[in-house]
Amino acid sequence: MAEKFSGITRFLIRFRYILVIIFFIVIAGFVDPNSFLARYRLTLRNNELRAQIEQCDAQYAAAERELRDLENNPRAVERVARVHLFMKSSDEDVYVIEHNDSLLDNAVQD
């Protein structure tokens, strides 16, 4: 038993620098809250959020253009009223055609 213990002690003393370096890599790479693994995950999340910000900026610009168009162009207001609100002029009829797929989807949602 004493020989086994002295063998382990000799191994630890002989390779102490290598063991300390390996211990540091394990702590810094995986265990620490600021580890390389955590930083990699944060970088991925940051990239996702930046892409989402770009998408929101594009949507905002499109909505801003549409708002400017609605404020300045009466034909745009008429177009929106006809398409989205199903409004019509007094001399025309509007028919809303729904496909069977959309009827089934509505039945499932109810």
VOGU-3710 file (C-alpha; in Angstrom, 3 decimals, decimal comma):
1> maekfsgitr> 0,000/0,000/0,000  2,839/2,384/0,872  4,514/1,603/-2,464  1,312/2,389/-4,326  0,977/5,693/-2,463  4,591/6,615/-3,110  4,103/5,762/-6,816  1,139/8,102/-7,037  3,065/10,786/-5,179  6,033/10,453/-7,505
11> flirfryilv> 3,704/10,663/-10,537  2,032/13,814/-9,183  5,347/15,448/-8,369  6,896/14,493/-11,679  3,988/15,766/-13,839  2,737/18,591/-11,605  3,026/21,295/-14,280  1,180/19,246/-16,859  -1,522/18,388/-14,316  -1,935/22,060/-13,335
21> iiffiviagf> -2,209/23,054/-17,000  -4,823/20,340/-17,645  -6,720/21,410/-14,513  -6,695/25,042/-15,698  -7,955/24,062/-19,164  -10,806/22,035/-17,675  -11,828/24,849/-15,313  -11,464/27,650/-17,862  -12,953/25,668/-20,719  -15,963/23,972/-19,186
31> vdpnsflary> -16,690/24,703/-15,521  -16,281/28,469/-15,121  -19,286/30,729/-15,872  -17,022/32,626/-18,282  -15,778/29,443/-19,918  -15,035/29,048/-23,591  -18,170/26,947/-23,966  -20,373/29,614/-22,356  -18,777/32,330/-24,478  -19,423/30,282/-27,626
41> rltlrnnelr> -23,088/29,875/-26,675  -23,363/33,602/-25,973  -21,815/34,380/-29,352  -24,363/32,151/-31,100  -27,220/33,802/-29,183  -25,815/37,238/-30,014  -25,736/36,386/-33,732  -29,353/35,175/-33,575  -30,439/38,391/-31,869  -28,579/40,538/-34,397
51> aqieqcdaqy> -30,363/38,728/-37,241  -33,679/39,282/-35,470  -32,858/42,997/-35,071  -32,127/43,268/-38,809  -35,447/41,555/-39,564  -37,319/43,932/-37,246  -35,582/46,926/-38,821  -36,664/45,752/-42,272  -40,260/45,308/-41,076  -40,165/48,759/-39,478
61> aaaerelrdl> -38,907/50,357/-42,692  -41,623/48,636/-44,722  -44,325/49,738/-42,282  -42,953/53,273/-42,287  -43,042/53,368/-46,114  -46,611/52,089/-46,107  -47,637/54,665/-43,505  -46,070/57,486/-45,535  -47,869/56,158/-48,610  -51,175/56,044/-46,746
71> ennpraverv> -50,734/59,598/-45,474  -49,950/61,033/-48,914  -51,811/58,882/-51,429  -55,623/58,549/-51,369  -55,472/55,598/-53,770  -53,357/53,727/-51,228  -56,033/54,269/-48,584  -58,653/52,946/-50,987  -56,483/49,928/-51,810  -56,023/49,070/-48,118
81> arvhlfmkss> -59,734/49,512/-47,455  -60,632/47,210/-50,329  -58,064/44,504/-49,638  -57,958/44,301/-45,857  -61,362/45,628/-44,790  -63,440/44,271/-47,712  -64,959/47,692/-48,387  -66,552/48,454/-51,727  -68,003/51,332/-53,644  -71,752/51,629/-54,017
91> dedvyviehn> -71,880/50,276/-57,559  -69,910/47,054/-57,153  -70,230/43,667/-55,481  -67,469/41,948/-53,515  -67,190/38,187/-53,302  -64,922/36,572/-50,739  -63,795/33,137/-51,860  -62,461/30,771/-49,237  -60,799/27,520/-50,140  -61,703/24,232/-48,487
101> dslldnavqd> -58,278/24,153/-46,804  -58,920/27,401/-44,957  -62,390/26,197/-43,898  -60,889/23,044/-42,429  -58,228/25,052/-40,617  -60,902/27,325/-39,116  -62,934/24,307/-37,968  -59,894/22,794/-36,275  -59,091/26,055/-34,474  -62,657/26,407/-33,124
//
